[in-house]
Amino acid sequence: MTNGAKRIVMTGLCALILTSLISCGGSRSADSTATTTDTYLTSASTTVPAGPPAGAELVPMKDLEQGACFDPQSDAKSMTRAVWQVNCEEPHSYEIYAELTFEGDTSGRGATYPGVPTVQDQAERRCYELFEAFVGVRWSISDLDIRTWWPSQTSWDNHDRKILCAVTPMDRSSLKGSQRSSKR
């Protein structure tokens, strides 16, 4: 199966999983371990390392910034709220290449949550638009994939409008070093 076909299948599966979770009630991430108190929703499941990487620091997901490299943590109850931040020169699963703010009529403080489909669509669209400028090749021919995190209903109510865009290897191997201009 080609990378393009894999992406189409994965996108369809992610949409199906997210739709199923939303229709069951509650604001849950697609990794099926999140609760309605999560800080961020995410677009696909992750492979979680067994323990903390050497030299890693446990940090809240909401505190990550552009340029941060990290691995998910193994505590299923807080996986979407905290991660192991590592030096980008060490092996890692993700690198944040963009930190954005939700835009639109509902982006201000006190604004009503526009709903998962609206927030997810903007997050994924904007992350896709910035991918090529960061990596140096189009996403459709890259061996890197895009992961996005966006505000949940709960975090939105706490004035969170942050969107995070990250690269991760399609084959779930580790990254080493920054992927900026890597042309992977």
Protein Blocks (a to p, Z undefined) as FASTA:
>chain_A
ZZklmmmmmmmmmmmmmmmmmmnopaddfklpacfkbfbdcfbdcdddfbdcehiacddf
klpcehiacdddfblklmmmpccdddfkbccfbdcfbdcddedjklpghiacebjklmmm
mmmmmmmmmmmmmnopafklpcbdcddddddfklmmnopabdcdddddfklpacedjfeh
nlZZ
